[in-house]
Amino acid sequence: MAFVIHENVQLSKIIIDVRDKVSIKESAYEWGDIYAKVNFEKYLTKACFHDKIVSITAGFGIKI
């Protein structure tokens, strides 16, 4: 899931990766400012991806 939050003049591009895998979708990671990831395992993910990742649980809630 990808979406943009627009507040005043600032844009934030958010990716939510709900796949049941530890891998990162590199193109989505590059596009987004924040990469929210279910099943994030720091030790199984390359260090170059750690900066933007926010770990979320499978039962996350989003109000749109």
OpenMM code with the backbone's topology and positions (N, CA, C; nanometers):
from openmm import Vec3, app, unit

residues = "MET ALA PHE VAL ILE HIS GLU ASN VAL GLN LEU SER LYS ILE ILE ILE ASP VAL ARG ASP LYS VAL SER ILE LYS GLU SER ALA TYR GLU TRP GLY ASP ILE TYR ALA LYS VAL ASN PHE GLU LYS TYR LEU THR LYS ALA CYS PHE HIS ASP LYS ILE VAL SER ILE THR ALA GLY PHE GLY ILE LYS ILE".split()
positions = [
    Vec3(0.0848, -0.1154, 0.0000),
    Vec3(0.0000, 0.0000, 0.0000),
    Vec3(0.0904, 0.1229, 0.0000),
    Vec3(0.0613, 0.2149, -0.0892),
    Vec3(0.1384, 0.3387, -0.0976),
    Vec3(0.0417, 0.4562, -0.0949),
    Vec3(0.0790, 0.5595, -0.0211),
    Vec3(-0.0033, 0.6797, -0.0204),
    Vec3(0.0814, 0.7999, 0.0165),
    Vec3(0.0242, 0.9187, -0.0079),
    Vec3(0.0930, 1.0448, 0.0193),
    Vec3(0.0098, 1.1238, 0.1185),
    Vec3(0.0761, 1.1800, 0.2190),
    Vec3(0.0112, 1.2706, 0.3134),
    Vec3(0.0603, 1.4102, 0.2811),
    Vec3(-0.0340, 1.5004, 0.2592),
    Vec3(-0.0008, 1.6382, 0.2243),
    Vec3(-0.0471, 1.7293, 0.3372),
    Vec3(0.0477, 1.7889, 0.4085),
    Vec3(0.0177, 1.8822, 0.5164),
    Vec3(0.0852, 2.0143, 0.4847),
    Vec3(0.0026, 2.1170, 0.4656),
    Vec3(0.0530, 2.2485, 0.4278),
    Vec3(0.1417, 2.2354, 0.3039),
    Vec3(0.2709, 2.2590, 0.3161),
    Vec3(0.3599, 2.2484, 0.1995),
    Vec3(0.4451, 2.1212, 0.2016),
    Vec3(0.4285, 2.0385, 0.3036),
    Vec3(0.5106, 1.9187, 0.3171),
    Vec3(0.4366, 1.7948, 0.2672),
    Vec3(0.5058, 1.7146, 0.1881),
    Vec3(0.4548, 1.5860, 0.1410),
    Vec3(0.5320, 1.4739, 0.2102),
    Vec3(0.4601, 1.3715, 0.2539),
    Vec3(0.5227, 1.2521, 0.3091),
    Vec3(0.4713, 1.1329, 0.2300),
    Vec3(0.5628, 1.0571, 0.1729),
    Vec3(0.5270, 0.9380, 0.0958),
    Vec3(0.5475, 0.8155, 0.1852),
    Vec3(0.4379, 0.7407, 0.2038),
    Vec3(0.4373, 0.6279, 0.2968),
    Vec3(0.4136, 0.4980, 0.2209),
    Vec3(0.4907, 0.3975, 0.2553),
    Vec3(0.4718, 0.2615, 0.2044),
    Vec3(0.4375, 0.1738, 0.3241),
    Vec3(0.3361, 0.0907, 0.3100),
    Vec3(0.3054, -0.0100, 0.4108),
    Vec3(0.3176, -0.1460, 0.3444),
    Vec3(0.4157, -0.2211, 0.3876),
    Vec3(0.4436, -0.3538, 0.3326),
    Vec3(0.3852, -0.4576, 0.4285),
    Vec3(0.2721, -0.5166, 0.3913),
    Vec3(0.2040, -0.6135, 0.4774),
    Vec3(0.2327, -0.7580, 0.4369),
    Vec3(0.3273, -0.7751, 0.3452),
    Vec3(0.3605, -0.9108, 0.3025),
    Vec3(0.4189, -0.9894, 0.4194),
    Vec3(0.3962, -1.1171, 0.4210),
    Vec3(0.4459, -1.2039, 0.5264),
    Vec3(0.5854, -1.2553, 0.4908),
    Vec3(0.6713, -1.1626, 0.4533),
    Vec3(0.8096, -1.1940, 0.4151),
    Vec3(0.9008, -1.0925, 0.4823),
    Vec3(1.0264, -1.1288, 0.5012),
    Vec3(1.1211, -1.0343, 0.5598),
    Vec3(1.1888, -0.9477, 0.4537),
    Vec3(1.1695, -0.9790, 0.3267),
    Vec3(1.2356, -0.9040, 0.2196),
    Vec3(1.1744, -0.7645, 0.2042),
    Vec3(1.2521, -0.6738, 0.1444),
    Vec3(1.2120, -0.5359, 0.1203),
    Vec3(1.1910, -0.5173, -0.0289),
    Vec3(1.0831, -0.4491, -0.0662),
    Vec3(1.0621, -0.4135, -0.2070),
    Vec3(1.1437, -0.2869, -0.2328),
    Vec3(1.2559, -0.3028, -0.2998),
    Vec3(1.3521, -0.1939, -0.3140),
    Vec3(1.2948, -0.0716, -0.3848),
    Vec3(1.2159, -0.0892, -0.4896),
    Vec3(1.1599, 0.0258, -0.5615),
    Vec3(1.0636, 0.1033, -0.4723),
    Vec3(0.9864, 0.0347, -0.3929),
    Vec3(0.8948, 0.1011, -0.2995),
    Vec3(0.9728, 0.1718, -0.1897),
    Vec3(1.0781, 0.1091, -0.1409),
    Vec3(1.1629, 0.1696, -0.0381),
    Vec3(1.2234, 0.3001, -0.0886),
    Vec3(1.2740, 0.2987, -0.2095),
    Vec3(1.3345, 0.4194, -0.2682),
    Vec3(1.2316, 0.5307, -0.2861),
    Vec3(1.1088, 0.4968, -0.3248),
    Vec3(1.0042, 0.5964, -0.3479),
    Vec3(0.9594, 0.6622, -0.2182),
    Vec3(0.9446, 0.5867, -0.1133),
    Vec3(0.8833, 0.6354, 0.0097),
    Vec3(0.9786, 0.7073, 0.1031),
    Vec3(0.9194, 0.7900, 0.1872),
    Vec3(0.9934, 0.8550, 0.2960),
    Vec3(0.9935, 0.7656, 0.4196),
    Vec3(0.8858, 0.6893, 0.4352),
    Vec3(0.8710, 0.5946, 0.5458),
    Vec3(0.8275, 0.4608, 0.4868),
    Vec3(0.8901, 0.3546, 0.5331),
    Vec3(0.8572, 0.2190, 0.4879),
    Vec3(0.8132, 0.1408, 0.6103),
    Vec3(0.6827, 0.1276, 0.6279),
    Vec3(0.6274, 0.0522, 0.7407),
    Vec3(0.6226, -0.0952, 0.7016),
    Vec3(0.6759, -0.1791, 0.7887),
    Vec3(0.6952, -0.3200, 0.7520),
    Vec3(0.6436, -0.4140, 0.8598),
    Vec3(0.5558, -0.5060, 0.8188),
    Vec3(0.5149, -0.6164, 0.9045),
    Vec3(0.6257, -0.7216, 0.8954),
    Vec3(0.6549, -0.7871, 1.0048),
    Vec3(0.7586, -0.8920, 1.0091),
    Vec3(0.8978, -0.8386, 0.9786),
    Vec3(0.9291, -0.7205, 1.0264),
    Vec3(1.0641, -0.6655, 1.0081),
    Vec3(1.1595, -0.7332, 1.1055),
    Vec3(1.2640, -0.7902, 1.0514),
    Vec3(1.3692, -0.8527, 1.1308),
    Vec3(1.5000, -0.7819, 1.0970),
    Vec3(1.5464, -0.6982, 1.1862),
    Vec3(1.6647, -0.6155, 1.1612),
    Vec3(1.7862, -0.6999, 1.1198),
    Vec3(1.8058, -0.8110, 1.1866),
    Vec3(1.9240, -0.8927, 1.1570),
    Vec3(1.9137, -0.9662, 1.0226),
    Vec3(1.7941, -0.9731, 0.9634),
    Vec3(1.7771, -1.0378, 0.8333),
    Vec3(1.7663, -0.9362, 0.7185),
    Vec3(1.7731, -0.8089, 0.7508),
    Vec3(1.7569, -0.7027, 0.6513),
    Vec3(1.8884, -0.6263, 0.6371),
    Vec3(1.9271, -0.5986, 0.5153),
    Vec3(2.0508, -0.5239, 0.4909),
    Vec3(2.0474, -0.3908, 0.5634),
    Vec3(2.1603, -0.3515, 0.6196),
    Vec3(2.1700, -0.2267, 0.6969),
    Vec3(2.1317, -0.1038, 0.6148),
    Vec3(2.1511, -0.1074, 0.4836),
    Vec3(2.1185, 0.0075, 0.3995),
    Vec3(1.9688, 0.0378, 0.3973),
    Vec3(1.8842, -0.0546, 0.4438),
    Vec3(1.7396, -0.0345, 0.4469),
    Vec3(1.6871, 0.0084, 0.5839),
    Vec3(1.7690, 0.0107, 0.6844),
    Vec3(1.7219, 0.0359, 0.8203),
    Vec3(1.6730, 0.1791, 0.8444),
    Vec3(1.7221, 0.2764, 0.7706),
    Vec3(1.6914, 0.4169, 0.7992),
    Vec3(1.5436, 0.4527, 0.7898),
    Vec3(1.4726, 0.4033, 0.6912),
    Vec3(1.3333, 0.4413, 0.6673),
    Vec3(1.2319, 0.3449, 0.7262),
    Vec3(1.2749, 0.2304, 0.7766),
    Vec3(1.1808, 0.1269, 0.8187),
    Vec3(1.1234, 0.1548, 0.9566),
    Vec3(0.9914, 0.1392, 0.9655),
    Vec3(0.9186, 0.1435, 1.0915),
    Vec3(0.8509, 0.0077, 1.1043),
    Vec3(0.8772, -0.0619, 1.2124),
    Vec3(0.8180, -0.1924, 1.2335),
    Vec3(0.6740, -0.1768, 1.2825),
    Vec3(0.5810, -0.2469, 1.2182),
    Vec3(0.4406, -0.2450, 1.2591),
    Vec3(0.3916, -0.3873, 1.2780),
    Vec3(0.2894, -0.4022, 1.3577),
    Vec3(0.2339, -0.5360, 1.3813),
    Vec3(0.1332, -0.5702, 1.2739),
    Vec3(0.0989, -0.6940, 1.2623),
    Vec3(0.0024, -0.7376, 1.1610),
    Vec3(-0.1367, -0.6794, 1.1853),
    Vec3(-0.1667, -0.6378, 1.3060),
    Vec3(-0.2973, -0.5823, 1.3377),
    Vec3(-0.2976, -0.4305, 1.3419),
    Vec3(-0.2159, -0.3645, 1.2597),
    Vec3(-0.2084, -0.2183, 1.2609),
    Vec3(-0.3408, -0.1579, 1.2173),
    Vec3(-0.3676, -0.0384, 1.2643),
    Vec3(-0.4903, 0.0307, 1.2250),
    Vec3(-0.4598, 0.1622, 1.1546),
    Vec3(-0.5274, 0.1862, 1.0456),
    Vec3(-0.5105, 0.3120, 0.9721),
    Vec3(-0.6478, 0.3701, 0.9490),
    Vec3(-0.6641, 0.4952, 0.9862),
    Vec3(-0.7898, 0.5645, 0.9629),
    Vec3(-0.7686, 0.6606, 0.8456),
    Vec3(-0.8415, 0.6373, 0.7379),
    Vec3(-0.8281, 0.7230, 0.6201),
    Vec3(-0.9543, 0.8045, 0.6037),
] * unit.nanometer
topology = app.Topology()
chain = topology.addChain("A")
for resn in residues:
    res = topology.addResidue(resn, chain)
    for name in ("N", "CA", "C"):
        topology.addAtom(name, app.Element.getBySymbol(name[0]), res)
